[in-house]
């Protein structure tokens, strides 16, 4: 894991996005925006940071970009939950 990943996760809004993607799976920018209640432009900016950090991957499908967590991040969240006693 790189420091870039942990820097990307070190923001409350991005953690909310991570949790949303973890529970919902693949979502478009608009779907993430609706679920977390911030502007579409802010959602896009945070998703870009998460993508550059290696936390999310993007799939283009039917003129939409669908965001999902990378498998390694899902494993990291599982371990973190166990360590923090939230499993």
N, C-alpha and C positions, 0 to 999 in steps of 0.2 A: 504494500500500500504506500502510496506517495503522500507527502505532506500536502500536496495540492488537493487530494481528496478530502483530507480532514479540514483544510481551510474552506473548501466548498461546503462542507457540512456544518461549519461553524456560524450559522446564521439561523435565527428562529423561523424566518419565512421559508428558507430552503429545507429546514428540518420538517416543517409542516408539509411541504411539497413531497419530500421523501416518504413521510408517513402516508400521505394520500396515495401516492403511487404504489406503495407497499400493500395497502389494503385493497386498492381498486385494479391494479394491473396497468394495462396500457390506456393512456388518456391523451386527448388532444390538449393544446394550450387552453382552448375555451373551456373544456371540461375541468381542467385544473383550476382555472380562474373562478369558475362557478363554485367549486368546492371549498376554496380557501378564502374567497372574498376580497381579492386585491385586483388591481387593474390588469388588463391583458398585457400591456407593455411591461409592467413589473414582473408578471408571471413569466413572460418570454425571456426577460433579462436573467431572472433567477434560474430558469431552465438551461439557458446557455452556459451559465457559470457551472451548473451541475454537470452538464455535458462535457465541458472542458476539463472538469475535475475528474472525469471518468466514472461518475456516479450513475448517470442515466445514458440510455441509448435511444436513438431516434429511428423510427421506421416510417417511410413515406408510403401512404396508402390512400388511394382515391382522393388526391389533392389535400390530404391532411398529413400533418406530422404527428405521429403517435409516440409518446414518451413512455418509457418503462425503466425500471431499475435494472442495472446490470446484475447478473447472478452473484458476483463477488460481494456486491453491496448488500444484497439480501442476506448472505451468510454473515457478513459483518454485523448487520442489525440484529440477527438472531443471537450471535455471541454476546453482543453488547447488552441485549435484554437479559440474557442469562446472568451475566456478570453483575448487572445492576439489580437483579432480583425482580425483574418485571416480566419474566416469562410465564 
